[in-house]
Amino acid sequence: MSPRRAAIVGVYNTRQARRLDGYSTATLTAEAAAGALRDAGLTLTDVDGVTYDGGATSLIYDLRLGPAWQGAQFGLPAITEAAHAIEAGETDVVLIVAAATGIYTDRAATAPWTRPENEWVAPFGLFTAAEFALIARRHMTTYGTTPEQLAAVAATIRNNGHHNPEAVYFGRGPFKPADVLASRMVADPFHLLDCSMTSEGGCALVLASTDRLPDIPAKPVFILGSSADHFGPAYRYPPSWDLAGRRGGPVNGEVGRRAADLAFRHAGLRRSDVDVLELYDPFSFEIIRQLEAFGFCGPGEGGPFVADGHIGIDGSHPVTTDGGTMSFSHAGASPQMYQRVIRGVQQLRGDAGPLQVPGADVALCSGGGAGALFTSVMLLGSEVTQ
């Protein structure tokens, strides 16, 4: 018997906006699910597996999808989990959906993602921007990384959103590094424009067994390799660059290195095979850190690498081509992570519009970061590699 394979066969983003009046999380969820299934040429009747940011059991009940396989993971690992379930024969078609409205209601707040219930974090001022700033400042002290290099990252990603008609901040640029440096300081070294925004919106993906592909009109995209690294619960403890496990190996400041090595090994690919990098961008420095951790440049080389234009849409390593969480959308917990994979799928299908990377066949997607003590990595391809 030939092994079963899973493919991503449908993707969809709802409208994204700073505030979506007239929508609820439920209506966004329904729109996202319907859109991804329509993109795949499937219907709810075909679905026998669900992962839902708001609770898969509730969605299975509300949509009368039972009996069905239920996913339990979060972010990119949820997509890997669904693929493994398909390949193990536990399910044939999995709907992954996430949506959020009405979560970030304090419009004046910057980076309000650490919630007050983390009682040993928030009272001491260690909100999310400060947590990621600790990691960035350590790198700057060790390697001489500069605020100008961080600003080059932010300007690049924000300009991608400026050119993306679907982005929340479409038409809000163009941005120069000087604009980033001129914005107010939030948590040294992060200025306001170094930070993610907050927004509302939904998205969905559909994964299916490859034996269903003759019935599916959309171009399939394959998960070639994936893994995740964790150093502890996110947003509970102050992040330390040097935090390490008892086995040694990469420290928290390099979280994702092991995961990337495993993903590339499983895929049988080299770093030079990657055409586009859809990296999670909670703060500008996290892009520099990921480029180093994932092996696209050496330790301490990330700052000069981004300053030399490598991450631009026409550079050697185009990064976060839809505008990411800085400019495209940042809604709730899971949507922005799924959107890294959705954008990777769009690039490999040739559906990325004015920000299409010519001839893209392999995409690397990521989620998380050292400030959160975890990073996940996924390699997508137009063809199965091995």
MARLUM-676064 format. One record per residue: x, y, z of N, C-alpha, C, CB in turn. Coordinates in steps of 0.1 Angstrom, whole numbers, plus 5000, padded with zeros to 4 digits. Last residue first. Glycine has a CB too. Layout:
BEGIN
XYZXYZXYZXYZ
...
# end
This chain:
BEGIN
509851374993510251234996509251165004511651235003
508451594982509951584980510451444983510651674989
505651694964506151604975507651584972505351474976
505352034954505451894951505951824964506451874939
505152284966504252254955504252104951504552334943
505452285002505952264989504852244979507052154988
506452415034505452385024506052375010504352495024
507552365066507952375052506852335043509252295050
507352525098506652435088507252475074505152455088
507852565132508352585119507652485110509952555119
507552755163507152635154507552675140505652605155
508752835195508752865180508452735173510152925176
508552975227508352865218508452925204506952805220
508853195245509453065249509052945240509153025263
508153445238507053355242507553215246506053345231
510553555230509853615241508753535246509353745236
511053385207511853365220511253435232513253415218
507953285192509253355192509853345206508953505189
505253195168505853215181507153295181506153085187
505853035136504953095146505653105160503653015148
506453025100506853005115505753065123508153075117
507352865069506352945078506752925092504952905075
508852855038509052825052508052925060510552845057
508052715006507852825016508152775030506452885015
508852654973508952604987508852734996510352534989
508252774949507852634950508052584965508752554941
507853064931507953014944507452874945507153104954
507953214907508553084907508653024921509853084901
508053544922508053464910508653324912508853534899
505953624948507353594945507453494933508053524958
503453874947503853734944505353724942503153694931
502254104954503454064962503853924959503154084976
499954134939501054224936502354194944500654364939
499053794944498753924938499954004936497854004947
499353534952499753644961499653784956501153614966
499053284939497853374942498153484951496753284948
500653074934500753194925499653284927500753144911
500852874952499752864942499952974931498452874948
502752974969503052854961502052824950503152734970
501353194981502553214973502853094964503753234982
499253064994498953154983500253184974498453294989
500752915013499952845003499652934991498652795009
501753135028502653035021501952965010503252945031
499353235038500153315028501153225021500853435036
498653025055497753065044498553145033496553145049
500753035073500652915064499752955052500152795071
500153275085501453255079501453145069502553225091
497553235094497753315083499153315077497353465086
497953095117497453015106497653105093495952985107
498753315133499653205130499253125118499853115143
496453475134497653525127498753425125498253635136
494553305147494453345133495753385127493453455132
495053245175495553155165495453215151494653035165
494253475191495353395194495953315182495053295205
493253795176493153685185494353605187492053595181
494553915148493253895154493353775163492153875144
496154095130496654035142495354015151497754115150
497154165096496154145106496854075118495054055101
499154335081497954255075496854235085498454125069
500954465097500254545088499054465082501154585077
502154315117502454455117501454535108503854485113
501654055111500854105122501154255123501254035135
502054065074502154005087501254075098503554015092
502254145048502354245058502254205072501154345055
502653935031501253995031501254115041500253895036
505153835033504853905021503453975021504953825009
507553755050506253805055505553895045506353875068
510353815029509853775043508453835044510753835054
512653685005511453765008510753715021510453764996
515653665001514853595011513553675014515653555023
516753824981517053684981516153604990518453664984
514154064971515454024977515653874976515554064991
511754174965512554134954513954094959512654254944
510654214990509954134981510754084969508654204977
513454195013512554265005511854174996513154374998
515554075027514254035030513154105022514054045045
517954185018517754045015516254005017518653955023
518954445024517754425015517454285012518054495003
520854485043521354475029520154455019522354375028
519554465067519854595063520354595048520954655071
519454185070518254255067518454395062517354265079
522254145075521554065064520254145060521153925069
522954295097523454335084522754265073524954295083
521354125116521154265114521654315101521854345125
522353855114520953895110520754035107519953845120
524753785124524753825110523353875106525153715101
524553665149525053805148525053865134526453805154
525053345135524753425147525353565146525353355160
524353345099525053305111524653385123526553305109
521353275081522553345083523153315096522353505082
519553075081519653145068520853245069518453225065
518952925104520152885096520252965083520152745093
517052975122516652885112517852855102515452935104
518353175138518053045144517652935133516853055153
518553385119519753325124519453185130520353415136
515853435114516753415103518053345107517053545096
514953485140514553365133515453335121513053385128
516153735146516453615154516053495147515653625167
514953905127516353885127516753755134517054005133
512253875135512653835122514153815121512253935111
512253995160512053855159512353795146510553825163
512554265158513754185160513554045158514254215174
509854355154510854355143512054265145511254495141
507354135166508154255168509254235158508754265182
505853925155505254005166505954135169505253915179
505753775129506453905131505853975143506453985119
506553475113505753535123506453655128505353445135
507453445079507853445093506853525102509253495095
507653305052506453365058506653355074505153295054
509853325028509853305043508653375049511153345049
510553154997509853265005509753225019508453294999
512152954988511853064980511253184987510953024968
514552714997513352795002513252924993513552835017
516852594991515652554984514452644987515352404987
518852665009518852734996517652694987520152694989
518452495030518052625031517952695018518952705041
517352175015518352265021517852405022519652265012
515351885022515652015016516852085023514352095016
514051665033515151645024515451765016514751535014
512151695053511751725039512851695029511451875038
513551615075512451535071512051565057511251565081
515451825076515951685074514751605070516451635088
513852055080514652035067515051895065515852135068
512751985105511852005094512651985081511252145095
515151975121514251855119513351865107513451835132
515952245119516852135115516052005112517952105125
513752375131514052395117514952285111514752535115
513952275157512752255149513052265135511652345154
516452385165516252235165515052205156516052185179
515752655163516852595156516752445154518252635162
513752735180513452715166514552655158512952845160
515652955201514552865199514052855185513352905209
517753095208517853035195516752935193519252955194
517153185233517453285223517553225209518653355227
517152935247515852995243516053105233515153055255
519752735231519152805243517852875238520052905249
520452415217520152555216519452615228519252575204
522152195241521652225228521252375227520352145225
521152025271521952125264521352155251523352075262
519451865285520251805275521151895268519351735265
518052035302519151955308519951885298518551845318
517652345284517152225291518352145295516352145281
518052705291518352575284517852455291519852565282
518253045288517452935293517752815285515952975294
519453275278520353155281519553035286521353195290
517453465275518153425263518853285266519253525258
514453435293515953445294516553395281516453375306
511353585300512153515291513653545293511753545276
509553545330510453635322511353555313511353725332
506653345326507953365332508753465324508653235334
504353365310504253345324505453375332503753205327
504353365282503853475289503553455303502653525282
504153005277504253145272503653245281503653145258
505852755295504552825292504852965287503652825304
508852645278508052665289506752735285508752735300
510252605255511052615267510252635279512052725266
509852415225509252485236510252495248507952415240
509652385189510552395201509752465212511852455198
508452185163508252295172509152275184506752305177
508152105128508452075142508252195150509952025143
507851965095507452065105507952015119505952075105
507751925059508351905072507952005082509851905070
505851955039507051875036507851835049507951945027
502651965031503551995042504751895041502751965056
501752084999502051975007502952025019502851865000
498852194982500152234987500452134998500152384993
496952164951497352124965498752174969497251974966
494852384935496152334935496552294949497152434929
491352284935492452374939493752304938492152424953
489452094929489952174918491152254922488852264913
489151754938489451894943490051974933490251884956
489051494931487751564932487951714936486951494943
491651404931490951414918489651484919490751274913
492251414959492651524950491951524937494151514948
491851214977490651294974490951404963490151364986
494251104983493351024974492051094971492950894981
495351285000495651304986494851214977497151274983
493151415024493951305020494151325005493351175023
493251765032492551645028493551545024491651685016
492452065050493451965046492651835042494451935058
491652405048491152265047492252175042489952265036
491552685070492252605060491552465060493752575065
490653025077490452885077491252815067488952845075
489953325096490653255085490353105087492153285085
489053665106488953515107489753455095487553465108
489253955127489153885115489153735117490253925105
490754255140489754155141489654085127488354215145
493754365157492754375147491654275149493354365133
496754545166495654455170494554475159495154475184
500254525155498954595158498054495164498354655145
503554475166502354425159501254525163502054285163
506254715165505354625172504154585163504854685185
507754915155508354785156507454675160509654795165
506255145158506155075145506954955144506555175134
506955215185505555175182505555095169504655295181
510155065191509255185189507955125185509855275178
512054875212510954875203510255005203510054755206
514254805229514454895218513254915208515654845210
512054965251513354965245513954825242514355045254
508954975244509754905253511054885246509154755256
508155215230507155135237507855055248506355045228
508655545217509255425223508155355231510455465232
506955665187507255665201507855535206506055705209
508755695156507555665163507955645178506855535158
511255725144510555845148509355815157510255935137
511855475135512655525146512055655151514055555141
509955455114509955365125510655425137510555225121
510955655097509555665102509455575114508555625092
513455545089513355675098512055695104513755795089
512755335073513255305086513255435095514655255085
509555435058511055435057511555395071511655565053
506655325041507355355054508855345051506955255064
504055475020505155385023505855425036506155375011
501255345039502655385037502855475026503555255035
498655265038499055355049500555395048498855285062
497755085020497755225016498155325027496455265011
496554865044496754885030496755035027495654815022
496354765070497054895068497354915053498354895076
494954525066494354625074494954765072494454595089
495154395033495754425046495054535053497254465044
494354355007493654285018494154315032493654135016
496154484990494754534992493954465003494054514979
499354554999498454444999497054485001498854335009
501154765002500854724989499854604988502154684982
501354775030500954895023500554865008502054995023
502454525036501054555039500454675031500854565053
505054585027504354475021502854495023504854335026
505654785045505454825031504754715023506754865025
505954635068504854735067504554775053505054855076
508254495062507054425064505854515063506954355077
510154715060509954615049508554545050511054515049
509954845085509654915072509354815061510755015069
510954635101509554685103509154765090509454785115
513654605092512654495092511254545092512854405103
514654855097514654805083513654695082516054765079
514554865125513654955117513554915102514055095118
516654695131515254655134514254735126515054685150
518654865121518454735115517054675118519554635119
518555075138518255095124518054965117519555175118
519254965163517855005161517555025146517555135169
521654695156521254835158519754855157522054915148
523854455171522654485163522054615166521554375165
525954375186526054505180524854535170527254525173
525954135199526454135185526454275179525554045177
525254175226526154075222526754095209525553935223
523354385225524554395234525654295230524154375249
521454275208522154395205523354415213521154515207
520654055223521254035210522054155206520253995199
519454185245520554095247521354065234520153955252
517354315232518454395238519654305241517954455251
515654095224516354185214517454255220515254285209
514953995249515653905240516353995230514753805233
513554215259514654155267515554075258514154075279
511454245241512454345242513754295249511954475248
509654045247510454035235511554135235509554055223
508754155272509354025271510254005259508253915272
507754405264508854405273509554265272508554435287
505554315249506554395243507854395251506154545240
503954185269504554115258505654195251503554075248
504854305302503854275292504654225279503054405288
505854345329506454255319505354205309507054125326
505054495350505254565338505854475327506254675340
504254365372505654405372506054465359506554285375
501654285368501854385378503354445378501654335392
501954075347501454205344501754315355499954205342
502953845361503653905350503254055349503353835337
501453725380502853745383503653805372503453615388
498953705368499153795379500553815383498453745391
497553685341498853645344499453735356499853655332
495153835338495153715346496453655349494253605339
495654045320495854065334495853945343494754155339
497553915291496253955298496553965313495253845295
499454025266499553965279498354005288500953995286
498754195245498454055244498653975257499253995233
498754465236498054435249497754285250496754505250
500354655220500754525223500054475236502254515224
499054955234500054895224500454755229501254985223
495855095237496955015242497754965231496354895250
493655225227494855315230496055225234494555415241
491555045226492155095213493455175215491155175205
490754785241491454905245492154955233492354875258
489754555230488854665230489554795235487654635239
490454275217491354395220490454525219492554395211
488054125212489054085222489854205227489953975217
486254165191485954215205486854175216484554165208
486653865173486254005174486054035188484954025166
488253605155488153675168487653825165489453685175
488853265145488253395142488153475156486853395135
489652965127489853055138489353195135491453065142
489852625116489252765115489452835128487752755113
490252355096490852425107490452575106492452415106
488852055087488652195087489352265099487152235086
489951765070489951845083489751995080491351815091
489151465058489151605054488951685068487951635045
489751205070490051235055490051385052488951165047
491151035098490251135092490651155078490251265100
492950845104491950875114490850965109492650945126
495150775088493850715085492750745095493950575083
497450895092497250775100495950715097497350815115
497151125076498151025072497950895079499551075073
495351265092494951215079495851105074495051335069
496951305115495751235116495251185103494651315123
499051465104499351335109498051245110500051355123
497451695097498151615086498451475091499451685081
496751775123495751735113496351655102495051865107
499251845133498451745139497351685130497851795152
500052055116500851935116499951815122502151945124
498152235124498152195110498852065109498752305101
498852275151497552225148497452175134496452335150
501452385149501252245153499852185151501652235168
500652655143501152565132501152425136502552605129
497952685167498952745158499452645147500152805165
497452405188497352545186498352595176497552625200
495652095191496752175191496452325187497852125181
493551915189493751975202494852085202493951875212
490851805167492251845169492351925183492751935158
488751525163488951665169490351695172488151675182
486751355139488051365146488151505151489251325137
483251295144484351355137485651355146484051505134
479851195138481151185145482351235137481351035149
479451565136479851435143479251315136479351445157
478551795126479651725118479951595125480851815118
476752005131476251875130477251785122474851865123
477552255138477552225124477052085121478852255118
477552235166476752345160476552315145477452475161
479352025171477952015175477152115167477752035190
481752125161481251995156479751975159482051875163
481952345177481752365163481252235157483052405156
482352225203481252315200480952325186481452455207
484752095199483552015202482352105199483651975216
486652295194486252215183484952135186487352115179
487052615203486552485209485952395198485452515220
487952825190486952855200486452725207485852935194
489652725171490252805181489252835193490652945175
489352405160488652535161489252605173487152515161
489452135138490252215148489752355148491752205145
487951845127487751985130488852025140486352015135
486751605103487751645113487751795115489151595109
485251555081485151455092486251485103485251315087
483551705055484451725066484151615077484151865073
481651685035482951615033483851615046483651675022
479651845043479351705043480651625041478451665032
480552105038480552055051480351905052479552125060
482352055006481252105014481352055029479852065008
484852164982484252074991483052134999485252015001
486552334969485552264961484952154969486252204949
488352484983488752344981487752274972488852274994
486852724984488152724977488652584974489252794986
484852635001484552674987485752674979483852814987
486252595024485652485018485252515003484352435025
486952865029487952765027487452645020488652725041
484352985032485253025022486352925019485853155026
483252855054482552835041483552875030481352925041
485052935074484852795071484252775057483952725082
484653215074485953155071485853015067486853175083
481853235081482353285068483753225064482453435068
481953125107481153055096481553105082479653095098
483653305120483953165119483253095108483653095132
482053535118483353525111483853385110484453605119
479953465134479653485120480953485112478953625118
481253425159480553315153480353345138479153295160
482253675165483253575163482553455156483853525176
480353905145480653845158481653735155479353775164
479954225129480354085129480454035143481754075122
479354495131478354405125478754265125478054455112
482654615126481354635131480354545124480954785129
485654525132484654485122483254495128484954335119
488554715134487354685141486254645130486854805149
490754675118490954715132489754685140491454865133
490154385098490054535101490354555115488654585097
489654165071490454195083490354345085491954145082
487453935057487954065057488554085071486754165055
488853595059487753695059488353835057486853675072
490853385040490853495050489553575048492053585048
491453045032490553165031490753265043489053125031
492152745014492552855024491552975022494052895022
492552405007491652515007492152615017490252475010
494352205008493552214995492652334995492752084993
497252065018496352175021495652205008497152305026
497351705021497651825014496751935019497451804999
498851405033497851515035498351635026497751545050
499051065022499651195024498451295025500551235011
499550715028498550835027499350955029497450825037
501750505010501450585023500450695019502650635029
500550224992501250354992500850435004501050434979
500849885000500050005000500950125000499150005012
# end
